[in-house]
Amino acid sequence: MPEPDDEIFIQQCLQGDREAFGMLVSRHQRSVFNVALRMTKSYQEAQDITQAVFIKAYENLASYDTRFKFFSWIYRMAVNESLNALKRRKRTVTLEDEPAIPAPGTAADRATEAEDHVGKALMQLKPDDRAVVILRHFLFFSYERIAEVLEIPEKTVKSRLYTARERLRLTLRERTG
């Protein structure tokens, strides 16, 4: 079941109240954007994906099944849109692909460098694996919630997460020497 407020907003929206849909957007926009940003590592692309997700949600709201949580439905759209964007994206060399200039030795610089290494390693994962890692470690979803969002069995979530973590570990080990 959707959250009580979501359910009310959905019903109001289906009755023609556009402001009710605005409330749904306000409630879920940040999470959708964060999923897209973590998946694509592009602020502009994440904004475009977020907009596309909410347009699709609005257009398809009548087909939404209220037996399921609204966030699962909308997050699944965000993951799918992000995966589609990654498929469309052509590999180009950017400044981000250039080797990092060694940072001075402050703790903040080392933390930024570590975050950069993790971000680049994350982008080397297959999109399906990346989605599981992002949902678990950046958005702190439970295995059950991830399974619901990605529409896969919970055992598959755990398997993908294990595989993705191993790949991340190996990639980070190679990067940091």
Summary of the structure (lengths in Angstrom):
residues: 177
radius of gyration: 18.2
end to end distance: 48.3
largest distance: 59.2
contacts: 497
relative contact order: 0.11
helix: 77%
strand: 0%
